[in-house]
Amino acid sequence: MMRGWWRGGPVLLVGALVCVLVAVAAGGPRVLERLAGQALDSRLEQAQRAAPGIVHSARLDPQDVRLGAESDLGGDLDRYAQVIENSVPRPLRGAITHDATRVRLPTVRGAGAALSLVYASDAPGPQAYVAGRAPRARGEVVELAVSTRTRDALELRVGQRVPLRAGALQNVDAVARVSGIFRVAGEGRLWREQPVLARPLPGVAGAEASVGALIAPRGAEILQNQADAELTVHWNMRLTLGGAVAARFVDDQGEREFRRAMARYPLSARESTCRSGSYGGKFCVLGVHPATELETATELPDAFEEFGRRWRQATVVISFASASLLGVGLAAVVVTSLLVVRRRLPADRLLRARGASAPGLALGCALGSAPAVALGLGAGCALAAAVPGTSPAYGDGLAVAVLCWLLLPALTWGAVRDGAVVRDRGPGRAGRRLVAEAVVLLLAAGGVFALRARGTEGAAAAEGAGWAAGPDPLLAAVPVLLGLAAVAVLVRCYPWPVRLAARWAGRGRGVVGLIALARAAKEAPERGLALLVLVVTLAGAVFGGLVSGTLAEGRRSAAAWQVGADASFLGAGRDPDMAARLARARGVRETVAVRQLRVDPVSGTDGGRYGISSLIGVDAEQLRAANGSSAAARALRQAGLTGGGGGREIRVLASEGHAGDLLTFTRHGKETRLRVVGPLPEAVERDPALGPVRGATEARQHLLLTDNKDLTAFAAPEFEESALLLYGERLDARALRSLVPRAAPAAATGELRIRTEEQAEADDDGLIAAVESAHAACTALAVLLALLALVLDLLLSAPARGRTAAHLRTLGLGGRATSALHLLQLLPMVLAALAGGVALGLALPALLGPALDLRAFTGGPTAPGRHVDVLFTAALAAGLCVLVAVAVAVETWLGRRRGLGAVLRLGRTDD
């Protein structure tokens, strides 16, 4: 029974391998789709973490008595919210839901502070009140609810009357009443978006403190009618897809469907709430209030498009991992088929001697293996169908199964054809081998050049196809072709040093080193399959680890570029009061102002156009004090531009030009002169201190750098972008965020960026997690298949090594020496595989060149630097060495149990 199992075992193993490869080929696209869906859902959730994803807004006039005497603004707002939610297109129905309705009045003065009055439908419920109750929706008195911190700061109590006077909201003269005190618990969305409700903000330069209070819709309506002012209502919506639903939108059809739905939704909401087509006028009605039609602001389509660009690059790594897995799996099938052919070879030769034809034997082998392959095909398709998602790629699975099925009869025919011998040492074999190696090298070079020239998106993507298209055949073929090319080079090269080592070992007294190294050099061509398996596996693992580490570090570097310092406030020129508050916040040690102008200068000598440029000014001395390693501060200091020129010319460092060049541009009808005092070092263009202002605009042709002291003639509104960089080792992110919450889409307020928050988002990137998961799964499965292929290859060569060891044992070779013999015989192949696999994995990014654009994945000013995972690479090398050691130990143990008569047989001529 054991002998029958052993004879049929390799064939059943072929069926098991077919099952695995079919499952990977047919179910791989579904797994990739599911990973893309989870990553897309994570990206959309991240985009809506601190601000609503979709904001509908309408401007309301005061109550019009002609529309009705009774007003129920709260009920009207709720009904509008229901209509807006019901207007969601069918593909996103149930995914876009109403989150909150907000009305924020302009500030009024009361209780010795600047009061921001806010109506929020998601305000805390009765359980949050420590005293009193929430403001009533009806009545003629404005009721306020404040937090416990506001109560303590202003010394308020329930029932206290608070006179309200005009502030930003004019013509107000009312008396409000404190109806309740609530406790702020946790990090609720309302407190993140309106931090002034949670705690007061201190005033700047003796100004009044800013505090917030909750009011009812009726209170907002009373103040609006009194001030005869216009109010803006915001209906905040959130898109929550979930991984399974998001997976529907990752193919070409789903991408188009998502874009159409997001483009149609604002129009549908506008038509549902106002059918008059007001075009900016207040011809719509919200209860008894004239209103404009809805205006919609959202950044979700941009986030979706950005995800698509990044996912294209993520599929490069995943495609390489899956292609390497399939290549290793096919190599394992070849090794298994060779083992079957070796076991059947004596019987097949006997049949050939009796008149059987080689095609007939191959056909019989195909028919004999068909049930196992069919069983593997069925099991693989069943596994692929178990993965949730669209229909599996059964065609790809069938193609893989047919290829695996044809390998066994093809190898059988090659072994028993006319003129075939077990080892063909004829002169024609060397020529055929040379031609095959040349073809492999040419194919690998052609594949790399084609991929570099065409890119990873392919022709379909260039014509506008979706970012979640199917697998790229060229992209899938390149890693296997490169692995074959590396093996061809290794097989030619590594026997030379092994022969030299054998000669050196021959000078000693022992024979183990000489025999082992000599046989290792002689059998190098026969180790081609094992080398291919190891090289492709190691190259894929190293390449995936390299890219994953590069992406993670690149995202962190891009986050540092976007922030520029420990924190930064974009729009400081538009809101100098808030910039002053941030500069005085807890933990802020130094502040640096960075400003940018868009200029289009011409040459002051010949009038030639210089090109659209970004003229950036920084506080050089402050930047040097805050960050001594800043390239911009160092360049300005070395050029002597830190004190300001004080003349009619603005002295600049230019990315293009020569010292002494004069550039001019016209501003408000007057000519402004720029004097180039030196070239701009390349390191300045990558200085994170310039990132906030440079990242806010499109890339320009040239960059000009100067000190802010030379830009005093420009008013704050003239600057295209301005930022205040905040430095401090112990910045209080919560205190900073309480001053400037994250802005909703299309908000005109400044933007506060905090490095710890940006880096936390970079570390929580679902796309990188998807790449790492896919890479880890493919690498783990490839390692298992490589282990199987290596063991089978060792079984193929075991009889020859066993006979050699038996001969030496008859001459007195001991057990330890036998183990050393096996180890030294395999060691050169292992070292060659390690060198080739690691080198190929590290060289793949350079070989692919523009086809692997990691900057589009990470962002930032330049492509991210490569980060090699040394620990992971060392672990792979150690694992391979342990594997070989285990194989040697097992083979030595089996050799000790094997009698000499089992291997020393007369009449064998194949060794």
Sequence and secondary structure as in RCSB ss.txt:
>XXXX:A:sequence
MMRGWWRGGPVLLVGALVCVLVAVAAGGPRVLERLAGQALDSRLEQAQRAAPGIVHSARLDPQDVRLGAESDLGG
DLDRYAQVIENSVPRPLRGAITHDATRVRLPTVRGAGAALSLVYASDAPGPQAYVAGRAPRARGEVVELAVSTRT
RDALELRVGQRVPLRAGALQNVDAVARVSGIFRVAGEGRLWREQPVLARPLPGVAGAEASVGALIAPRGAEILQN
QADAELTVHWNMRLTLGGAVAARFVDDQGEREFRRAMARYPLSARESTCRSGSYGGKFCVLGVHPATELETATEL
PDAFEEFGRRWRQATVVISFASASLLGVGLAAVVVTSLLVVRRRLPADRLLRARGASAPGLALGCALGSAPAVAL
GLGAGCALAAAVPGTSPAYGDGLAVAVLCWLLLPALTWGAVRDGAVVRDRGPGRAGRRLVAEAVVLLLAAGGVFA
LRARGTEGAAAAEGAGWAAGPDPLLAAVPVLLGLAAVAVLVRCYPWPVRLAARWAGRGRGVVGLIALARAAKEAP
ERGLALLVLVVTLAGAVFGGLVSGTLAEGRRSAAAWQVGADASFLGAGRDPDMAARLARARGVRETVAVRQLRVD
PVSGTDGGRYGISSLIGVDAEQLRAANGSSAAARALRQAGLTGGGGGREIRVLASEGHAGDLLTFTRHGKETRLR
VVGPLPEAVERDPALGPVRGATEARQHLLLTDNKDLTAFAAPEFEESALLLYGERLDARALRSLVPRAAPAAATG
ELRIRTEEQAEADDDGLIAAVESAHAACTALAVLLALLALVLDLLLSAPARGRTAAHLRTLGLGGRATSALHLLQ
LLPMVLAALAGGVALGLALPALLGPALDLRAFTGGPTAPGRHVDVLFTAALAAGLCVLVAVAVAVETWLGRRRGL
GAVLRLGRTDD
>XXXX:A:secstr
 HHHHHHHHHHHHHHHHHHHHHHHHHHHHHHHHHHHHHHHHHHHHHHTSSS SEEEEEEE S  GGG S   HHH
HHHHHHHHHHHTS GGGTTTEEEEEEEEE   EEETTEEEEEEEETT   GGGEEEE    SSSSSEEEEEEHHH
HHHHT  TT EEEEE SSS S EEEEEEEEEE   S  HHHHH GGGTS B  STT   EEEEE  HHHHHHHHH
HHT  EEEEEEEEE   HHHHGGGSSHHHHHHHHHHHHHHHHHHHHHH  S  TTSS EEETTEEE   EEEE H
HHHHHHHHHHHHHHHHHHHHHHHHHHHHHHHHHHHHHHHHHHHHHHHHHHHHHTT  HHHHHHHHHHHHHHHHHH
HHHHHHHHHHTSSSS   HHHHHHHHHHHHHHHHHHHHHHHSTT  SS  SHHHHHHHHHHHHHHHHHHHHHHHH
HHHH SSHHHHHTT  TT    HHHHHHHHHHHHHHHHHHHHHTHHHHHHHHHHHHTSS SHHHHHHHHHHHTTG
GGHHHHHHHHHHHHHHHHHHHHHHHHHHHHHHHHHHHH SSEEEETTTT HHHHHHHHTSTT  EEEEEEEEEE 
 EETTT  B   EEEEEE HHHHHHH TT HHHHHHHHTT SS   SSEEEEEESSS TT EEEEEETTEEEEEE
EEEE  HHHHT GGGHHHHHTS   SEEEEEEGGGGTTS GGG SEEEEEEE TT  HHHHHHHS    TT  S 
EEEEHHHHHHHHHT HHHHHHHHHHHHHHHHHHHHHHHHHHHHHHHHHHHHHHHHHHHHHTT  HHHHHHHHHHH
HHHHHHHHHHHHHHHHHHHHHHHGGGS HHHHH SSS       HHHHHHHHHHHHHHHHHHHHHHHHHHHHS G
GGT  TT    
